[in-house]
């Protein structure tokens, strides 16, 4: 949505949180080599579904993270 930032927060100890995504609630993360696993719950249509997103880490610095899943590439920036 224009003007609204979305994403996630990765905290120490493996805790994760969604940013401006009420129906997609991240709650934990894990890094395995060059793979980022983001887990949480998807809420919608009267049901709740647990999920884990598997993202390939393409590039990681102190200020940015670029991940790939299939043909989708996303860049996240530290706030």
Residue pairs with C-beta under 8 A, 6 or more apart in sequence:
4 20
5 19
5 20
6 18
6 19
6 20
6 21
7 18
7 19
7 20
7 76
8 16
8 17
8 18
8 19
8 26
8 29
8 38
8 76
9 16
9 17
9 18
9 19
10 16
10 29
11 17
14 28
14 29
14 30
15 27
15 28
15 29
16 26
16 27
16 28
16 29
16 38
16 39
16 40
17 26
17 27
18 24
18 25
18 26
18 40
22 43
23 42
23 43
23 44
24 40
24 42
24 43
25 40
25 41
25 42
25 43
26 38
26 39
26 40
27 39
27 40
27 41
28 38
28 39
28 40
29 36
29 37
29 38
29 39
30 36
30 37
30 39
31 37
31 57
34 56
34 57
35 54
35 55
35 56
35 57
36 54
36 55
36 56
36 57
36 65
36 67
37 52
37 53
37 54
37 55
38 52
38 53
38 55
39 50
39 51
39 52
39 53
40 50
40 51
41 48
41 49
41 50
41 51
42 48
42 49
42 51
53 69
54 69
55 67
55 68
55 69
56 67
56 68
56 69
57 65
57 66
57 67
58 66
58 67
58 68
58 73
59 65
59 66
60 66
62 78
63 77
63 78
64 75
64 76
64 77
64 78
65 75
65 76
66 73
66 74
66 75
66 76
67 73
67 74
67 76
68 74
